[in-house]
Amino acid sequence: MQQDYLETTKNVYKEAAENQQSGLGCTTTPVWQLTRLYMPADRPCVFTGTTAIYFRMDNLFDDHTGLLLLANQALVVCDKTVKALKSSNRKDIYISASNWFYDGGGCC
C-alpha cells in the first residue's frame, strides 16, 4: 500500500515538472529558460527568515498578486515580497528583520 502511494506521488510530481502549466508557480511573469530550468524574469524567491504579520480587524490581507496574510498570523515572506510590502507603506503590516533562518513554507 505504501509503495503504491510513493509511486503515485513520484508520478504526479514528474508529470507536473515535465508538463508545466502557467499559473501553478509563484509568479505569472515571463520566464527565461536554461536547459530544463525555468526562472522568473524578476529572479527566484530568496528567503532570509523575514516574517510579515497583518494586524487589523479584517480576516485577511490580499495583495491580488498571490499573497494572502491572515490576521495576526506570522508568515515567512521572501525578499521580493518584503520589498513590495515595504514600498506599499502599509501601517497594518509588520515586517520583521531577517533572522537568516528558514526551514520551509512561506509566501511562495
ABEGO torsion letter per residue (X at the ends): XAAAAAAAAAAAAAAAAABBBBGABABABBBBBBBGBBBBAAEBBBBAGBBBBBBBABABBBAGAGBBBBBGBBBBBBAAAAAAAAAAGBAABBBBBBAGBBAEEEAX
